[in-house]
Each structure stands twice: as C-alpha cells, then as structure tokens.
Amino acid sequence: MYYFYSRVSTTNQNSNRQISNFKRIKEFKAENLFIDKIQGNISFLERPEASKLFDVATSNTSENITIVVDSIDRLGRNLIDILNTIERFTSNGINLKSLKEGFETLIDGKENPMAKIVISVMGSIAEMERNRIKERTAEGIKIAQAEGKFKGRKIGSIQSNARLLERHPNIVKKLNKGLTVREVAEIVGKSTTTVMKVKKVLELNK
C-alpha cells in the first residue's frame, strides 16, 4: 500500500509540482494523498494531515506500507525532526520513499544499506545540534535556579496506574507508536505532565 505526503507553506501555494511527481508512480491514488498547507517550522506529527497519515499507516498492519514524499525536507521542521520521523516510520515497519534524494529506507522489510549511510551522516549533524540544544537548556535552567524561578513540578493527585491508562487510551496508543511526550501532548491536547505520567506507567508495565 502506497501513501503520498505533500506539504506547502501557505494556502496561496499549491502542491501541483509535488503531485505531478507522485503521479509518475504507478501505485498513485488520489484517495491516498495527504496534503498539509502549513509552515515548515511545525513538526511533522503536529501537522493535521501528517498526523492523520501516520495513524492510517500504522493502523494498516495487513500490508507493507510505503510513504512517498517529494523530498525529505517535507518531513519535519529541521534535521532532528526529519530523522525522528524517519525513525518512527522504520520502527513501525513503514518504508519511506524520497523522490528527490532517490532512496527508500526499507527493501523487503529490511533497512536499505545506502539509505542507512545517508541517514547516518544526517544523524551525526543532528547529534551536534542536539548537544547544542542541551547545553543551552542546561544554561537556562541554571540561570532560572539562581533567580529562584525554576521550582520543578508540583505533586499531582494520586490515582492507580490501571485507572490512569484507562483514562488516556489515546495517549497510550500514540506513545506506543514512538511519538515523543511533547508531540503526544500537542496532538491529544493534554499537558506534557499528564503524558509523562502515562509514559512512566507504560515503562513500569514493560
């Protein structure tokens, strides 16, 4: 089964060029096309159509799934987000086909060695960016602590672990698909504190 994802920045732009490229693939079907008209600085799973596509693709367990994009820069707001998206696809057995870069991430269900090399190089660059972000965050916390502004979390109400999971099935479902705490919070409209509580219970159960 093939799904196709397109993103353009504004409602004034159209995705005709991307769709034209998709139509060169014999498996193309208009009903399997997902188009977001949204700024590129929004992470992949916070986009309405991208989130819908991910749910549809991960719910279809009876077929091999391929998601086609015109280029991998359609998949996230930055390199880190793009790599996280590709990682989630791979962990869910979803093949990514990028037309511009000319590779697929999976071949017969196994990681494509050439794609792995490209992604590895991208990963090295992204790791440097992650480290810079961590350093800036740590510096910000130290400054806030010195000014008495960083107080940590407040203790919430107590409830059983089973009850917590029963109350938040959507959070459980999305965490099990590999989404981050922040992404789940954005999608389901809950606080990151609530999502983190659910995540901790799931980890304890494992």
C-alpha positions, 0 to 999 in steps of 0.5 A: 500500500502506497501513501503520498505526503505533500506539504506547502507553506501557505494556502496561496501555494499549491502542491501541483509540482509535488503531485505531478511527481507522485503521479509518475508512480504507478501505485498513485491514488488520489484517495491516498494523498495527504496534503498539509498547507502549513509552515515548515517550522511545525513538526511533522506529527503536529501537522493535521494531515501528517498526523492523520497519515501516520495513524492510517499507516500504522493502523494498516498492519495487513500490508507493507506500507510505503510513504512517498514524499517529494523530498525529505525536507517535507518531513519535519521542521529541521534535521532532528525532526526529519530523522525522528520521523524517519525513525518512527516510520522504520520502527513501525515497519513503514518504508519511506520513499524520497523522490528527490534524494532517490532512496527508500529506507526499507527493501523487503522489510529490511533497512536499505544499506545506502539509505542507512549511510545517508541517514547516518551522516544526517544523524551525526549533524543532528547529534551536534545540534542536539548537544547544542540544544542541551547545553543551552537548556542546561544554561537556562535552567541554571540561570532560572535556579539562581533567580529562584524561578525554576521550582520543578513540578508540583505533586499531582493527585494520586490515582492507580496506574490501571485507572490512569491508562484507562483514562488516556487510551489515546495517549497510550496508543500514540506513545506506543507508536514512538511519538515523543511526550511533547508531540503526544501532548500537542496532538491529544491536547493534554499537558506534557505532565499528564503524558509523562505520567502515562509514559512512566506507567507504560515503562513500569508495565514493560 
